[in-house]
Amino acid sequence: GGRRKAMPKLLYTLITVPKLKKMLKECHLSAQGSRDQLVRRHQEFTHIYNAQCDALNPKS
């Protein structure tokens, strides 16, 4: 089947702004805003993405 692999949790303090913007663009998200906004945007996307992975691939 088309299993989606969950995105790993990241240590955002170790990620540079240019790297963060690249990651957002790869997820088709806006790379505009402050560093805090970029981090929050990626965290929210990761949370939603991983929740959908869990829904598509129940662990039980």
Backbone as a ProteinNet text record, in pm:
[ID]
protein_1_A
[PRIMARY]
GGRRKAMPKLLYTLITVPKLKKMLKECHLSAQGSRDQLVRRHQEFTHIYNAQCDALNPKS
[TERTIARY]
81.3	0	84.7	18.2	88.6	110.6	189.6	217.8	299.8	254.3	332.1	413.3	539.3	626.4	610.2	594.2	579.9	706.5	687.8	801.5	861.6	994.3	1057.7	1039.4	1045.8	1045.9	1184.1	1188.6	1313.8	1352.3	1482.6	1532.4	1547.4	1443.7	1440.7	1551.5	1600.3	1707.5	1835.6	1850.7	1971.6	1958.8	1840.1	1815.3	1828.8	1908	1926.8	1801.8	1785.5	1670.3	1668.2	1781.3	1776.9	1734	1781.5	1743.7	1594.1	1546.1	1404.7	1318.4	1359.4	1284.9	1284.3	1396	1405.1	1308	1305	1215.5	1069.1	1034.2	896.9	859.8	951	924	904.5	981.6	967.2	829.4	769.4	634.9	527.3	567	475.8	409.8	488.3	439.5	511.7	452.1	512.8	641.6	743.7	870.4	885.1	773.3	772.9	751.2	808.2	782.7	907.8	889.5	1000.7	1040.6	1155.4	1202.1	1097.7	1041.4	939.5	819.6	777.4	663.7	698.1	820.4	863	862.3	916.8	921.4	779.5	692.1	554.6	482.8	502.5	437.9	482.5	611.7	662.4	615.4	613	565.6	419.4	336.6	194.2	175.7	250.5	241.4	281.3	392.8	441.3	337.1	276.7	175.9	56.1	5.2	-109.8	-72.7	42.9	89.4	100	162.6	180.7	47.8	-45.3	-178.4	-248.2	-232.5	-292.5	-226	-95.8	-25.6	-82.1	-103.1	-159.3	-299.2	-379.1	-516.2	-516	-420.3	-411.6	-351.9	-268.1	-197.9	-216.7	-336.6	-359.6	-255	-210.5	-105.9	-160.4	-291.4	-347.7	-397.2
-120.3	0	125.4	239.5	367.4	422.2	350.4	397.3	524.9	622	745	730.8	764.6	757.3	885.9	870.5	987	1071.9	1202.3	1294.4	1294.9	1296.5	1293.4	1424.6	1414.4	1535.8	1598.7	1730	1800.2	1889.6	1910.7	2010.2	2140.2	2221.9	2342.7	2441.4	2435.6	2527.4	2501.8	2381.5	2346.6	2376.5	2417	2437.4	2585.4	2614.6	2753.5	2801.4	2933.9	2991.3	2948.2	2955.8	2910.7	2764.1	2678.3	2536.1	2521.5	2598.1	2596.1	2637.5	2743.7	2790.5	2684.2	2615.7	2509	2395.5	2358.1	2251.6	2290.4	2415.7	2462.3	2457.8	2502.9	2501.5	2359.1	2264.2	2123.4	2069.1	2127.6	2087.2	2173.4	2257.8	2349.6	2448	2494.8	2592.7	2725.2	2832.5	2965.5	2971.2	3034.5	3053.3	3198.9	3270	3410.4	3419	3523	3548.9	3536.2	3556.3	3549.4	3403.8	3384.6	3248.7	3173.4	3241.5	3178.3	3133	3217.7	3181.5	3062	3059.4	2948.2	2817.5	2823.3	2704.1	2656.4	2749.7	2714	2651.7	2711	2661.3	2517.7	2491.6	2356.8	2257.9	2301.4	2214.3	2175.8	2274.2	2247	2152.2	2175	2087.6	1944.9	1932.1	1800.2	1729.8	1804.6	1748.1	1694.9	1775.2	1735.2	1618	1627.3	1521.7	1388.6	1391.5	1268.5	1214.8	1303.4	1259	1186.2	1236.4	1170.6	1035.9	1028	900.1	797.8	840.8	751.1	706.3	797.5	764.6	664.6	680.8	590.8	455.9	454.3	332.8	310.5	266.3	247.3	153.7	186.7	106.5	-23	-28.2	-148.9	-246.2
0	0	0	-1.9	-4.3	134.4	211.6	348.2	346.3	423.4	439.1	566.4	557.2	673.8	755	884.7	971.8	966.5	976.1	977.4	1117.7	1127	1259.6	1334.9	1468.2	1549.9	1535.3	1528.4	1503.7	1620.1	1635	1729.5	1651.7	1655.3	1572.9	1609.5	1734.1	1774.4	1695	1639.7	1564.7	1415.7	1371	1228	1193.6	1091.6	1047.9	974.3	966.6	895.7	748.6	675.5	535	521.3	612.2	610	638.7	735.6	771.6	652.7	583	465.4	356.1	337.4	237.2	272.8	401.2	446.5	423.3	451.7	431.3	283.3	198	54.1	3.4	57.6	18.9	57.6	161.2	205.6	139.7	44.6	-25.8	70.3	168.7	265.7	245.5	296.3	287.2	368.8	313.5	384.3	428.4	441.4	483.5	634.1	694.8	835.8	920.6	1050	1144.7	1167.2	1228.7	1257.8	1341.1	1441.4	1525.9	1443.7	1348.8	1263.3	1175	1122.6	1037.2	1116.1	1237.9	1323.2	1353.2	1392.3	1427.2	1307.7	1190.8	1068.8	1039.6	1051.8	1023.5	1130.1	1256.7	1365	1343	1307	1284.6	1167	1058.9	942.4	980.5	1053.9	1094.8	1181	1274.1	1363.9	1284.3	1191.1	1109.2	1018.4	955.3	864.2	938.5	1057	1133.2	1185.7	1219.5	1262.7	1148.3	1026.6	910.3	884.5	905.7	890	988.2	1112.9	1214	1174.9	1118.7	1079	963	870.6	755.5	793	896.5	937.9	1087.6	1128.8	1272.7	1332.3	1453.8	1517.2	1575.7	1602.2	1663	1558.7
[MASK]
++++++++++++++++++++++++++++++++++++++++++++++++++++++++++++

